[in-house]
Amino acid sequence: MGVAGTVIAALVMMGSSFGRYGGGAATFLGGLIFLVVGPVMVRIYCELLILFFRMNETLTEIKDLLASK
């Protein structure tokens, strides 16, 4: 869903650059960069979430191990 959102937003940015109040080449270039960088940033965010949940699982296991001693 995040990747689809970033791709749609990038395409809208690129399409709006051709409009009357679009901003021209800078907006088109920004949309093109967002098309490439956006999904990568979504991936990094998801990987960080996975990392934090695994850290929580490991800390819970350590806590349970220490509590059982």
C-alpha positions as CSV (number, residue, x, y, z in Angstrom):
1,M,0.0,0.0,0.0
2,G,2.9,2.4,0.8
3,V,4.6,1.7,-2.5
4,A,1.4,2.2,-4.4
5,G,0.8,5.4,-2.6
6,T,4.3,6.7,-3.4
7,V,4.0,5.7,-7.0
8,I,0.7,7.4,-7.4
9,A,1.9,10.5,-5.6
10,A,5.0,10.7,-7.9
11,L,2.8,10.3,-11.0
12,V,0.5,13.0,-9.8
13,M,3.5,15.3,-9.2
14,M,4.9,14.5,-12.7
15,G,1.5,15.1,-14.3
16,S,0.9,18.3,-12.4
17,S,4.1,19.7,-13.7
18,F,2.5,20.1,-17.1
19,G,-0.4,22.2,-15.7
20,R,-0.8,25.9,-15.6
21,Y,0.5,26.2,-12.0
22,G,2.7,23.1,-12.0
23,G,6.2,24.4,-11.6
24,G,7.6,22.9,-14.7
25,A,10.8,20.9,-14.9
26,A,11.5,21.1,-11.2
27,T,8.2,19.5,-10.2
28,F,8.7,16.8,-12.9
29,L,12.2,16.1,-11.7
30,G,11.0,16.0,-8.1
31,G,8.3,13.5,-9.1
32,L,10.8,11.4,-10.9
33,I,13.1,11.3,-7.9
34,F,10.2,10.6,-5.6
35,L,9.2,7.7,-7.9
36,V,12.6,6.1,-7.2
37,V,13.3,7.1,-3.6
38,G,9.8,6.8,-2.3
39,P,9.5,3.0,-2.4
40,V,13.0,2.7,-1.0
41,M,12.0,4.8,2.0
42,V,8.9,2.7,2.5
43,R,11.0,-0.4,2.5
44,I,13.5,1.1,5.0
45,Y,10.5,2.1,7.3
46,C,9.1,-1.4,7.1
47,E,12.4,-3.0,7.9
48,L,12.8,-0.7,10.9
49,L,9.4,-1.8,12.2
50,I,10.4,-5.5,11.8
51,L,13.6,-4.8,13.6
52,F,11.9,-3.1,16.6
53,F,9.4,-6.0,16.9
54,R,12.2,-8.5,16.9
55,M,14.1,-6.5,19.5
56,N,10.9,-6.6,21.6
57,E,10.6,-10.3,21.2
58,T,14.2,-10.9,22.2
59,L,13.9,-8.7,25.2
60,T,10.7,-10.4,26.3
61,E,12.4,-13.8,26.0
62,I,15.4,-12.6,28.1
63,K,13.0,-11.2,30.7
64,D,11.1,-14.5,30.9
65,L,14.3,-16.5,31.1
66,L,15.5,-14.3,34.0
67,A,12.2,-14.5,35.7
68,S,12.2,-18.3,35.6
69,K,15.5,-18.6,37.4
